[in-house]
Amino acid sequence: MKTDHLKHSQAKENLASTLGVKYTTHDFPVNERRDRLHEFINREYAKVEITPPAINDNLFNEVTIYPWKDLRLSSVRSNAIGLKRKAHEPNLYSQDAYFLVVLVSGDYRLQQNGKEVFLQPGDMSIYDATLAHQISCSKSFEKLIISIPRAILRDRFSGVEHCTAIRIPGNSGTGAIATNFIRSTLNQTNQLSISEFSALSDSSLDLLTLTLATIRPEKFNLSNSHSLTLKRVKVYIEANLSNSDINPTIVANDIGLSSRYINTFFKKEETSLMRYIWRRRLENCRNDLLDPTNIGDRISDIAFRWGFNDLSHFSRVFKQQYDLSPKDYRQKWIFKNSNEI
């Protein structure tokens, strides 16, 4: 444990001085390499199972990670290996990303969402790191990986979920331009300052989204995708209304989208994310006030149950919405129902 902490500290110093953080299995005894590699990949990329070469001595993997503004650029050299992520395994928010792969040499087989793609050197493909996938490389290979947070990519490009596990040729068109740009950027890391390197991140995203547009299905229904996303956000909100701390940042982080992007959906409904949350809280409070099974509940109990933590604020916004204070609203309902009996 102490050795691991020391290596982590050294990596942080290395990042500050040389931009990239390097990891290699050669730093460990042969009998520890598989476990160490498994630990590294699970921490830095995604939780996967590893199938190393039949001969343990041949297990070799070397990775250099370059923080790239909001992205990460990784250079990987490895002997033959297989990686598999199961659908039921949980993911960390920090790993909630799409991985774009550029194959430099060797072979690469990727499976996800019932699709299978075989890459040749120069080709690219993208996959969702949080979903089940399988990667097989039958011989030594080199690749580059760009880790793109889900929220950032979805802000720039709708329908990315339809573009996974599809080959993007690297020998022509925008695929060739994007591949050459990424490889050239990596090759020049020793000549670039941190600020120069960081500034190239946005340009790479522009190229990648332009390239992904060439493989997005023609029948992709943008409005349907937006509808499903909005439904997912609303389901999340319903499950978390009682959390008084909920705010656009928390919702965005947990959903994996930016708050600005989420608000574009609610804007079409002539509201905002927070106004929708307040409205749903008020509607639930109103329903509880009218529910005979809650007749013994104090108004403050009902307000706190649905995420209000300030009773005077609750009373004020409730009256704005329903023209009566919560107390008067409940009494009016009781009086009406008693007269009907």
Secondary structure, DSSP 8 states (H G I E B T S, - for coil): -HHHHHHHHHHHHHHHHHS-EEEEGGGS-GGGHHHHHHHHHHHHT---EEE--SSGGG--EEEEEEEETTEEEEEEEESSEEEEE-TTS---GGG-EEEEEEEEES-EEEEETTEEEEE-TT-EEEEETTS-EEEEESS-EEEEEEEEEHHHHHHH-TTGGGSTT--B-SSSHHHHHHHHHHHHHHHTGGGS-HHHHHHHHHHHHHHHHHHHHTTS-TT--HHHHHHHHHHHHHHHHHHHTT-TT--HHHHHHHHTS-HHHHHHHHHTTTS-HHHHHHHHHHHHHHHHHH-GGGTTS-HHHHHHHTT---HHHHHHHHHHHHSS-HHHHHHHHHHHHHHH-
